[in-house]
Amino acid sequence: MPAPARTPRGKWVEEGLRALAAGGPDAVRVDSLAKALGVTRGGFYWQFDNRRALLEALLDDWERTSVDEVIERIEREGGNARAKLRALFGLASTGGDRLRVDLAVRDWARRERSVARRLRRVDNRRMEYMRGLFGEICADEDEVEVRCTITFSIFVGSHFMAVDHGGRSRGEVIELVLARLLA
């Protein structure tokens, strides 16, 4: 008789990220994930020592996909700094699941120091990447920092805004902001 198939670790992480995005870390429960995956709870322990290990795996995956893979993609597509920043804006504005996970991690970081430290590291890595790109556009360090801060604020904050733009779409306004930042 063949050994029973085990649910791969990646499936648990994927489902855990969905739960995190939908309801924060409290929604990441082994029983709920097993039910969503259509497997028994016991299979979880073939992949993780405990729930905490799963939560760490979720944060590892979030960091890898939201920083490492984004930078790799932007660099692979190539172009000058302006083209890379345009591509970065494009990715950020079509965040979807990535954005929901990012916002859930930000909320989680308000309640847990270890997550706050991880978030700080991720945000610092994001800012360092943007500093390098904006540094190719302008030499003034203060101007680079201002442009990075505005850009990052737009990436995070614009998703919380419920505002009309005088007949312009959100995309049109983001284009205007981008044109100003890349000038």
C-alpha positions as CSV (number, residue, x, y, z in Angstrom):
1,M,0.0,0.0,0.0
2,P,1.5,3.4,-1.0
3,A,2.1,6.0,1.7
4,P,-0.5,8.6,2.0
5,A,0.2,11.8,0.1
6,R,1.2,14.7,2.4
7,T,0.0,18.2,1.8
8,P,3.1,20.1,0.7
9,R,4.4,22.8,3.0
10,G,3.8,25.4,0.3
11,K,0.1,24.7,0.3
12,W,-0.1,25.3,4.0
13,V,1.7,28.6,3.6
14,E,-0.5,29.6,0.7
15,E,-3.6,28.9,2.6
16,G,-2.2,30.6,5.7
17,L,-1.5,33.7,3.7
18,R,-5.0,33.7,2.5
19,A,-6.3,33.5,6.0
20,L,-3.8,36.2,7.2
21,A,-5.0,38.5,4.5
22,A,-8.7,37.9,5.3
23,G,-8.6,38.0,9.1
24,G,-5.1,38.7,10.4
25,P,-2.9,36.3,12.4
26,D,-5.9,35.2,14.6
27,A,-7.5,33.7,11.5
28,V,-4.5,31.5,10.9
29,R,-5.7,28.4,12.7
30,V,-4.5,24.9,12.0
31,D,-8.0,23.4,12.0
32,S,-9.3,26.1,9.7
33,L,-6.4,25.7,7.3
34,A,-6.8,21.9,7.3
35,K,-10.5,22.2,6.5
36,A,-9.9,24.7,3.7
37,L,-7.2,22.3,2.2
38,G,-9.5,19.3,2.7
39,V,-7.0,17.4,4.8
40,T,-6.6,16.3,8.4
41,R,-5.0,18.5,11.0
42,G,-2.3,15.8,11.5
43,G,-0.8,16.5,8.1
44,F,0.1,20.0,9.4
45,Y,2.6,18.5,11.8
46,W,4.5,16.7,9.0
47,Q,5.4,20.2,7.8
48,F,5.6,22.4,10.9
49,D,6.4,21.9,14.6
50,N,3.7,24.2,15.7
51,R,1.5,27.2,14.7
52,R,4.3,29.6,15.5
53,A,6.5,27.9,12.9
54,L,3.8,28.4,10.4
55,L,3.4,32.1,11.2
56,E,7.2,32.5,10.8
57,A,6.9,30.7,7.4
58,L,4.2,33.1,6.4
59,L,6.4,36.1,7.3
60,D,9.3,34.5,5.4
61,D,7.2,34.0,2.3
62,W,5.7,37.6,2.6
63,E,9.2,39.1,2.8
64,R,10.5,37.0,-0.1
65,T,7.6,37.7,-2.4
66,S,7.2,41.4,-1.5
67,V,10.9,42.4,-1.5
68,D,13.2,39.8,-3.1
69,E,10.9,38.8,-5.9
70,V,9.7,42.3,-6.7
71,I,13.3,43.6,-6.9
72,E,14.4,40.6,-9.0
73,R,11.5,41.2,-11.4
74,I,12.1,44.9,-11.7
75,E,15.8,44.3,-12.3
76,R,15.2,41.5,-14.8
77,E,12.9,43.8,-16.8
78,G,15.7,46.3,-16.9
79,G,15.7,49.9,-18.1
80,N,16.9,53.0,-16.5
81,A,15.9,54.2,-13.0
82,R,12.8,56.0,-14.3
83,A,11.6,52.8,-16.1
84,K,12.3,50.7,-13.0
85,L,10.3,53.1,-10.8
86,R,7.4,53.1,-13.2
87,A,7.4,49.3,-13.1
88,L,7.6,49.4,-9.3
89,F,4.6,51.8,-9.2
90,G,2.8,49.4,-11.6
91,L,3.3,46.4,-9.4
92,A,2.4,48.3,-6.2
93,S,-0.9,49.6,-7.7
94,T,-2.0,46.1,-8.8
95,G,-1.1,44.6,-5.4
96,G,-4.2,42.4,-4.9
97,D,-3.5,39.6,-2.5
98,R,0.1,40.9,-2.0
99,L,-1.4,44.2,-0.8
100,R,-3.9,42.5,1.6
101,V,-1.1,40.4,3.1
102,D,1.1,43.5,3.5
103,L,-1.7,45.4,5.2
104,A,-2.4,42.4,7.5
105,V,1.3,42.3,8.5
106,R,1.3,46.0,9.2
107,D,-1.7,45.6,11.5
108,W,-0.2,42.6,13.1
109,A,3.1,44.5,13.7
110,R,1.2,47.0,15.9
111,R,0.6,44.2,18.4
112,E,3.7,42.0,18.2
113,R,7.3,43.2,18.5
114,S,8.9,40.5,16.5
115,V,6.6,41.2,13.6
116,A,7.3,45.0,14.0
117,R,11.0,44.2,13.7
118,R,10.4,42.2,10.6
119,L,8.2,44.9,9.1
120,R,10.9,47.5,9.8
121,R,13.5,45.3,8.1
122,V,11.3,44.8,5.0
123,D,10.4,48.5,4.8
124,N,14.0,49.5,5.1
125,R,14.9,47.1,2.3
126,R,12.2,48.6,0.2
127,M,13.4,52.2,0.9
128,E,17.0,51.3,0.2
129,Y,16.0,49.9,-3.2
130,M,14.1,53.1,-4.0
131,R,16.9,55.3,-2.7
132,G,19.2,53.7,-5.2
133,L,16.8,54.3,-8.0
134,F,15.9,57.9,-7.1
135,G,19.6,58.5,-6.5
136,E,20.2,57.9,-10.2
137,I,17.6,60.6,-11.0
138,C,18.8,63.3,-8.6
139,A,22.0,63.8,-6.6
140,D,20.5,65.7,-3.6
141,E,20.2,63.3,-0.7
142,D,17.4,65.2,0.9
143,E,15.5,65.2,-2.4
144,V,16.0,61.5,-2.7
145,E,14.7,60.9,0.8
146,V,11.6,63.1,0.2
147,R,10.8,61.3,-3.1
148,C,11.2,57.9,-1.5
149,T,9.0,58.9,1.5
150,I,6.3,60.3,-0.7
151,T,6.5,57.2,-3.0
152,F,6.3,54.8,0.0
153,S,3.5,56.8,1.6
154,I,1.5,56.5,-1.7
155,F,2.1,52.7,-1.9
156,V,0.7,52.2,1.6
157,G,-1.6,55.1,2.2
158,S,-3.5,55.5,-1.0
159,H,-5.3,52.2,-0.4
160,F,-6.8,53.7,2.7
161,M,-8.1,56.8,0.9
162,A,-11.8,57.1,-0.1
163,V,-11.6,60.2,-2.1
164,D,-12.9,61.6,-5.4
165,H,-10.3,63.2,-7.6
166,G,-12.4,65.8,-9.4
167,G,-13.3,63.6,-12.4
168,R,-9.9,61.9,-12.6
169,S,-9.5,58.2,-11.8
170,R,-7.1,57.0,-9.1
171,G,-4.8,55.7,-11.9
172,E,-4.7,59.1,-13.5
173,V,-3.8,60.8,-10.3
174,I,-1.1,58.3,-9.6
175,E,0.3,59.0,-13.1
176,L,0.4,62.7,-12.2
177,V,2.2,62.0,-9.0
178,L,4.6,59.7,-10.7
179,A,5.4,62.3,-13.4
180,R,6.2,64.8,-10.6
181,L,8.4,62.3,-8.7
182,L,10.3,61.3,-11.8
183,A,10.9,64.9,-13.0
